[in-house]
């Protein structure tokens, strides 16, 4: 599958649970990855899912493997993680102020 469209598949996999805070965050991270191609958005999605004690959704498993394969083949940068964290902190701060 191409890198576009994963967020739609993930939303279908979540079904009614897509309205939960965790699912909405995961969808946001996958969408940001689709837009920026920064693999650290997928890292963040995997971390928050496993930190919540949940298994990765099948679509998210596929994305994680895809991103790992691109990194190993030198097609994706391993740098840029700090940028993702800073952007997410900014998003959380703005949401809490609203």
HUTA-V361194 format. One record per pair of residues at least 24 apart in sequence whose C-alpha atoms are under 8 Angstrom apart, sorted by the first residue. I is the first residue (numbers start at 1). J is the second residue. D is the distance in whole Angstrom. If there is no record, write none. Layout:
BEGIN
I	J	D
I	J	D
END
This chain:
BEGIN
3	34	6
4	34	6
6	30	7
6	34	8
6	59	7
6	63	8
7	31	6
9	59	7
10	57	8
10	59	6
10	60	7
13	57	7
13	59	8
22	49	8
38	76	8
38	77	8
38	80	7
39	67	6
39	76	7
39	77	8
39	78	8
40	80	7
40	81	5
40	84	7
41	84	7
42	67	8
END
